[in-house]
Amino acid sequence: MNPISQVEGSFVDVEGRYVIVVGRFNHHVVDSLVEGAVDSLMRHGVDAEAIDIVHVPGAWELPLAVKRVLQVARPDAVIALGAVIRGGTPHFEHVAGECNSALSRLQLEFDTPIANGVLTVNSIEQAIERSGTKMGNKGIEAAMAAMEMVSLLRCFGDENGDDEEDAEEAFS
């Protein structure tokens, strides 16, 4: 009987180009997310010269900038970082929902990992907790997800099927 095949990424084969696209709105929270993401990438062997940071006004603008980055820079992964904090109007739902949906669509359209580190929280306290205190740093978590996906996708070769041996080996 053949054992069940398992395929997963690692944090060893993570070389490549990473672009962090950052919404400046709520920068007092987002700056910590960026620091965490950059630190995590570099601790896992990503060269500082292979990391680019693109700033946009806020979470609403992230998808358009991510799309352009994917078209022009063709990175191995994108890390989207921002913070949407609930207020007293429905604006929160529109910004958070549309940003998340658009990032998901772009990931599939461009066949490139987009790690979603956009905080969607009810209060500034929750945002602070998720940017480096009690709840960890979601920038670090997004960078880790990006690296793991880069490594995992390498198990399948490139999207043109030029590395069919890698994909066959992953499932053998």
Secondary structure, DSSP 8 states (H G I E B T S, - for coil): ----------SSS--S-EEEEEE-TTHHHHHHHHHHHHHHHHHTT--GGGEEEEEESSGGGHHHHHHHHHHHT--SEEEEEEEEE--SSTHHHHHHHHHHHHHHHHHHHHT--EEEEEEEESSHHHHHHTEEETTEEHHHHHHHHHHHHHHHHHTT--TTSTTHHHHHHHT-
